[in-house]
Amino acid sequence: MAQASAPEEAARGAAAHNYTLEQTIHTALKLGKAVAAWRLPNTSEAHVAVSLQDKYTTTPPTLENSPFGFLFCPFQESESMQNLFIKADLYFSQVAGIHKAATDAPAQEVAEFEKALTQDDSNSTWHTSSSKQSHEQQSDEYFQQKVAHAVSAIQAEEMEKVVLSRSNIVALPKNFDLAAAFQLMCQKHPRAFVSVVSAPGVGTWAGASPEILVSINEQQIFHTVALAGTQPATESVADAIWRQKEIEEQAMVERYILLCFKSLRLREYTEVGPRTVIAGNLMHLRTDFKVDLKEVDFPSLGTEMLRLLHPTSAVCGLPKAPALKFILEHEGYNRSYYSGFLGPVNSKAGTHLFVNLRCMQILQEQAIIYAGAGITAESDPAKEWVETQHKMYAMQHVLELIQD
């Protein structure tokens, strides 16, 4: 991993100043810059990266040689939905309370940003997408018909599993503020990867994801998870009772990760699980896979696994090719950045990419909330609709709390 791109290294020789997270986000938006804020699961420190670049799109990422920044990538890359890299020209740590400029950041733009920070008036809006895609509501009947169609295709052995999703449009609270929403999500979802991303032309997204895609921490431990199966949370994980459908769904995700390891001829890994974990108002089955890169000569493992995993069987299906084909032909809308991936690259804490779940796209006066469900041969369309309702609650609840 390229340690020279960590915030302290990138900011070597740069001045540090005291500002708030809200000031940093508001100023970036006011100046029309791309900005990402995030907080890793089970931590208290929030971070903000601001890009001063004119170009944010990037080719498929090579994690190991990347500068410090934030990746934001769609479910399916296209001309209108491109990979986004927010280079951390400016970096803010909430715990340290400091704001740093990278040594290669353009000096004039850094000075302009610093001046604007001192004039923060909090009257900033957020970036909205330039895409012309329609945002139509999907009824329960429409979604259940799609699920029934998928079950028939699975029973006909066209595939083993497919993940179908839907979106729901809700009004934004009149007093909605992106920085305040981020802080609220951090409070309500301590176990999740909490983030907001806002960039010109791309738009604004917020979420609290429970699913690691590819992670390499400061101890050089590679980590990914198989996360699938869903039920409402109980008071204790010991009370969880899993149906065969959820057990098999999670096992499919496990098998795919093992297949990826096998294709890379990687045998030195640890596997722990499946176990029940709580994510907000829901519980899932989770198996953790880890590789110690200090003991395995595979420096590009992060990039290679990212290439093989995305889109994961937890958001696409198995086998991947027919499942993806079914989604693109039958789901009925463009997922955009929902079920893509996002996270910091080469930060002080390492590289941590998560699947973009439990998320919403922020429009001018509305929010589009997304959720999906894994469909197998045993799926019941009505129950899958209810599962998506439960998953949408995470973001709906945040908006309700802001309204109050």
RANORGI-V525389 format. One record per pair of residues at least 4 apart in sequence whose C-alpha atoms are under 6 Angstrom apart, sorted by sequence separation. I is the first residue (numbers start at 1). J is the second residue. D is the distance in Angstrom with one decimal. If there is no record, write none. Layout:
I:J:D + I:J:D
This chain:
5:9:6.0 + 6:10:5.9 + 7:11:5.8 + 22:26:6.0 + 23:27:5.9 + 29:33:5.8 + 77:81:5.4 + 78:82:5.8 + 93:97:5.7 + 154:158:5.5 + 185:189:5.8 + 186:190:5.9 + 199:203:5.5 + 216:220:5.7 + 217:221:5.6 + 262:266:5.8 + 278:282:5.9 + 279:283:5.8 + 301:305:5.9 + 305:309:5.8 + 306:310:6.0 + 312:316:5.9 + 313:317:4.2 + 320:324:5.9 + 326:330:5.8 + 327:331:5.0 + 346:350:5.0 + 363:367:5.6 + 375:379:5.7 + 393:397:5.7 + 4:9:5.4 + 5:10:5.4 + 28:33:5.0 + 77:82:5.2 + 93:98:5.8 + 153:158:5.5 + 154:159:5.1 + 198:203:5.6 + 216:221:5.3 + 261:266:5.1 + 278:283:4.4 + 313:318:5.9 + 318:323:6.0 + 346:351:5.0 + 362:367:4.6 + 92:98:5.8 + 154:160:5.6 + 198:204:4.2 + 216:222:4.4 + 277:283:5.5 + 317:323:5.1 + 345:351:4.3 + 361:367:5.5 + 39:46:4.6 + 92:99:4.5 + 197:204:5.5 + 215:222:5.6 + 277:284:5.5 + 344:351:5.6 + 361:368:5.1 + 38:46:5.7 + 91:99:5.7 + 197:205:5.3 + 215:223:5.0 + 276:284:5.7 + 316:324:6.0 + 344:352:5.7 + 360:368:5.3 + 38:47:5.4 + 91:100:5.2 + 196:205:5.6 + 276:285:4.7 + 343:352:5.5 + 360:369:4.3 + 37:47:5.5 + 73:83:4.4 + 90:100:5.7 + 196:206:4.3 + 214:224:5.3 + 275:285:5.4 + 343:353:4.4 + 37:48:4.2 + 73:84:5.9 + 90:101:4.5 + 195:206:5.6 + 213:224:5.5 + 274:285:5.9 + 275:286:5.3 + 342:353:5.2 + 36:48:5.6 + 72:84:5.0 + 89:101:5.8 + 195:207:5.6 + 212:224:5.7 + 274:286:5.0 + 342:354:5.5 + 36:49:5.4 + 71:84:5.8 + 89:102:5.1 + 194:207:5.8 + 212:225:6.0 + 274:287:4.4 + 341:354:5.4 + 35:49:5.7 + 71:85:4.7 + 194:208:4.3 + 273:287:4.2 + 341:355:4.4 + 35:50:4.5 + 70:85:5.7 + 193:208:5.3 + 272:287:5.5 + 340:355:5.8 + 341:356:5.0 + 34:50:5.9 + 70:86:5.0 + 89:105:5.2 + 192:208:5.3 + 193:209:5.1 + 272:288:5.2 + 339:355:5.8 + 340:356:5.3 + 372:388:5.6 + 34:51:5.5 + 69:86:5.4 + 192:209:5.3 + 229:246:4.4 + 271:288:5.7 + 339:356:4.7 + 371:388:5.3 + 69:87:4.2 + 192:210:4.9 + 271:289:4.7 + 338:356:5.6 + 339:357:5.7 + 69:88:4.6 + 270:289:5.6 + 68:88:5.8 + 270:290:5.3 + 371:391:6.0 + 229:250:5.9 + 269:290:5.6 + 371:392:5.9 + 228:250:4.6 + 269:291:4.8 + 58:83:5.4 + 57:83:5.5 + 58:84:5.7 + 57:84:4.4 + 226:253:5.4 + 56:84:5.4 + 226:254:5.3 + 56:85:5.4 + 137:168:5.8 + 51:86:5.4 + 51:87:5.1 + 51:88:5.6 + 50:88:5.4 + 51:89:5.2 + 49:88:4.7 + 50:89:6.0 + 50:90:5.0 + 49:90:5.7 + 49:91:4.7 + 48:91:5.7 + 48:92:5.0 + 47:92:5.6 + 47:93:4.8 + 46:94:5.2 + 233:281:5.3 + 45:94:5.9 + 233:282:4.4 + 45:95:5.4 + 232:282:4.4 + 233:283:5.0 + 231:282:5.7 + 232:283:6.0 + 231:283:5.4 + 230:283:5.7 + 230:284:4.9 + 229:284:5.2 + 228:284:5.9 + 229:285:5.6 + 228:285:5.6 + 227:285:5.8 + 227:286:4.6 + 226:286:5.5 + 253:313:5.6 + 226:287:5.1 + 2:64:6.0 + 5:67:5.1 + 6:68:5.9 + 225:287:5.6 + 1:64:5.1 + 5:68:5.0 + 225:288:4.6 + 225:289:5.9 + 224:289:5.4 + 223:289:5.7 + 223:290:4.5 + 222:290:5.4 + 222:291:5.0 + 221:291:5.7 + 127:198:5.7 + 130:201:4.9 + 221:292:4.7 + 127:199:5.8 + 129:201:5.0 + 221:293:5.9 + 127:200:5.5 + 129:202:4.7 + 220:293:5.5 + 129:203:3.9 + 128:203:3.9 + 127:203:4.8 + 127:204:5.7 + 18:97:5.6 + 18:98:4.8 + 17:98:5.2 + 16:98:5.8 + 17:99:5.2 + 16:99:5.4 + 16:100:5.1 + 14:101:5.8 + 11:100:6.0 + 11:101:5.6 + 27:117:5.9 + 11:102:4.4 + 10:102:4.9 + 11:103:5.6 + 10:103:6.0 + 30:124:5.2 + 26:122:5.9 + 29:126:5.9 + 26:124:5.5 + 218:349:5.3 + 217:349:5.8 + 218:350:5.1 + 217:350:4.5 + 216:350:5.7 + 216:351:5.2 + 215:351:5.5 + 215:352:4.3 + 215:353:5.9 + 214:353:5.2 + 213:353:5.5 + 213:354:4.8 + 212:354:4.5 + 213:355:5.8 + 211:354:5.7 + 211:355:5.7 + 42:190:5.6 + 209:357:4.9 + 42:191:5.0 + 209:358:5.6 + 41:191:4.7 + 208:358:5.6 + 41:192:4.7 + 207:358:5.5 + 41:193:5.0 + 163:315:5.5 + 207:359:3.9 + 40:193:4.9 + 163:316:5.1 + 206:359:5.6 + 39:193:6.0 + 162:316:5.8 + 163:317:5.6 + 206:360:5.5 + 39:194:5.3 + 162:317:4.1 + 205:360:5.7 + 38:194:5.5 + 161:317:4.9 + 205:361:4.4 + 22:179:5.4 + 38:195:4.3 + 161:318:5.1 + 204:361:5.9 + 205:362:5.7 + 37:195:5.5 + 160:318:5.4 + 204:362:5.3 + 37:196:5.3 + 36:196:5.7 + 36:197:4.4 + 162:323:5.2 + 35:197:6.0 + 35:198:5.5 + 34:198:5.7 + 34:199:4.1 + 172:365:5.4 + 172:366:4.7 + 171:366:4.4 + 172:367:6.0 + 170:366:5.6 + 170:367:5.4 + 169:367:5.7 + 169:368:4.6 + 168:368:5.6 + 168:369:5.2 + 167:369:5.5 + 167:370:4.5 + 166:370:6.0 + 166:371:5.8 + 165:371:5.4 + 165:372:3.6 + 164:372:5.4 + 164:373:5.6 + 163:373:5.4 + 163:374:4.3 + 162:374:5.9 + 163:375:5.7 + 162:375:5.3 + 161:375:5.6 + 161:376:4.9 + 155:377:5.8 + 154:377:5.8 + 151:377:5.3 + 173:403:5.2 + 147:381:5.5 + 128:363:5.7 + 144:381:4.8 + 63:303:5.6 + 62:303:5.7 + 74:336:5.7 + 75:337:5.6 + 74:337:3.9 + 75:339:5.4 + 75:340:4.0 + 74:340:4.3 + 73:340:5.4 + 73:341:5.3 + 72:342:4.4 + 71:342:5.1 + 71:343:5.4 + 70:343:5.4 + 70:344:4.3 + 69:344:5.8 + 70:345:5.8 + 69:345:5.5 + 68:345:5.6 + 68:346:4.9 + 68:347:5.6 + 6:346:5.8 + 5:346:6.0 + 6:347:4.6 + 7:348:6.0 + 6:348:4.6
